[in-house]
């Protein structure tokens, strides 16, 4: 009887972990482009459209900051977690863990320091 319980744990715990850790962004983010809405970040005004995000279906991405384009790859984590692995440093690092929530045509990205930006889906 004891080995039967152990077998159930071995089989079902990983399954529960996998199901409980699925991405909220799967199927919503791939193959999309987004343009920032006007915002104020750390006292600086950011006009609409200055920032752009493109999440390609193959896992590659482009983050446009004005005339500068940061390329790299993205990976979906559990819930709203998305990791951006950039090819060049942005704010002193290449890896950025973001919380991304998509609702209809709006994407809200929250940085690890709590900075939040909203983007509108582009056609």
Phi and psi in degrees as a GROMACS rama.xvg file:
@    title "Ramachandran Plot"
@    xaxis  label "Phi"
@    yaxis  label "Psi"
@TYPE xy
-62.3004  -40.7317  UNK-2
-68.6684  -28.7754  UNK-3
-66.5223  -42.3472  UNK-4
-65.0772  -40.6827  UNK-5
-62.95  -41.4756  UNK-6
-63.0862  -41.9567  UNK-7
-60.7667  -43.536  UNK-8
-61.4262  -44.6588  UNK-9
-62.2384  -37.597  UNK-10
-82.907  -40.3177  UNK-11
-93.0898  -29.5714  UNK-12
-62.282  -47.9265  UNK-13
-61.2058  -36.6571  UNK-14
-64.188  -44.9445  UNK-15
-62.7967  -39.2319  UNK-16
-62.0425  -45.5047  UNK-17
-65.0855  -46.4148  UNK-18
-67.2328  -35.8719  UNK-19
-76.8618  -13.7768  UNK-20
-111.617  22.2548  UNK-21
-74.694  157.134  UNK-22
-81.7883  136.399  UNK-23
-73.598  -14.9193  UNK-24
-98.1097  -7.24696  UNK-25
-58.6063  125.44  UNK-26
85.7873  -8.68649  UNK-27
-106.957  -27.4934  UNK-28
-101.647  -30.7652  UNK-29
-64.5921  132.847  UNK-30
72.2545  29.1864  UNK-31
-120.037  156.41  UNK-32
-127.129  144.25  UNK-33
-138.111  146.173  UNK-34
-124.667  134.763  UNK-35
-67.051  148.616  UNK-36
-92.1263  159.523  UNK-37
-57.876  140.797  UNK-38
-155.919  167.438  UNK-39
-120.679  121.662  UNK-40
-123.663  120.01  UNK-41
50.4618  42.7027  UNK-42
82.7825  -3.70841  UNK-43
-103.565  132.645  UNK-44
-79.9317  130.416  UNK-45
-116.837  113.514  UNK-46
-66.6591  154.97  UNK-47
-58.1589  140.375  UNK-48
84.6102  -5.18843  UNK-49
-68.1996  -33.029  UNK-50
-108.147  137.788  UNK-51
-136.417  142.24  UNK-52
-121.119  137.167  UNK-53
-132.104  120.782  UNK-54
-109.346  105.04  UNK-55
-80.2871  156.169  UNK-56
-64.6569  -23.2814  UNK-57
-86.4621  5.15506  UNK-58
92.6908  -3.61936  UNK-59
-86.4207  163.646  UNK-60
-151.223  161.073  UNK-61
-133.948  131.217  UNK-62
-117.198  107.594  UNK-63
-90.6612  125.353  UNK-64
-121.387  94.0832  UNK-65
61.5301  -129.749  UNK-66
-80.3417  -11.1238  UNK-67
-87.3368  132.963  UNK-68
-114.781  123.942  UNK-69
-102.988  121.455  UNK-70
-104.643  163.362  UNK-71
166.537  -151.891  UNK-72
-131.838  156.08  UNK-73
-125.344  152.584  UNK-74
-136.905  139.453  UNK-75
-86.8564  132.263  UNK-76
-108.457  -166.142  UNK-77
-67.7909  143.629  UNK-78
61.2985  -125.032  UNK-79
-95.8236  7.39478  UNK-80
-74.3957  129.148  UNK-81
-135.068  130.672  UNK-82
-105.298  126.627  UNK-83
-101.809  120.646  UNK-84
-109.063  95.3897  UNK-85
-84.6405  152.522  UNK-86
-77.6324  -20.994  UNK-87
-133.989  158.458  UNK-88
-63.5873  139.394  UNK-89
-132.894  120.058  UNK-90
57.8185  37.0903  UNK-91
83.8832  6.93251  UNK-92
-153.315  158.906  UNK-93
-97.3596  -27.136  UNK-94
-103.996  126.263  UNK-95
-128.72  121.715  UNK-96
-94.6893  118.912  UNK-97
-120.655  155.771  UNK-98
-105.395  117.605  UNK-99
-120.003  125.026  UNK-100
-119.992  128.081  UNK-101
-115.319  126.54  UNK-102
-134.505  106.951  UNK-103
62.5237  -123.53  UNK-104
-94.8525  12.9176  UNK-105
-117.518  136.09  UNK-106
-118.105  127.53  UNK-107
-111.707  123.174  UNK-108
-112.656  125.477  UNK-109
-117.76  122.443  UNK-110
-78.3791  168.427  UNK-111
-62.8161  -21.9737  UNK-112
-91.5496  5.63345  UNK-113
93.433  -5.33828  UNK-114
-63.9207  130.69  UNK-115
-123.331  134.111  UNK-116
-129.441  146.221  UNK-117
-114.933  136.299  UNK-118
-121.586  147.732  UNK-119
-105.758  138.692  UNK-120
-64.9839  136.473  UNK-121
-98.0672  149.515  UNK-122
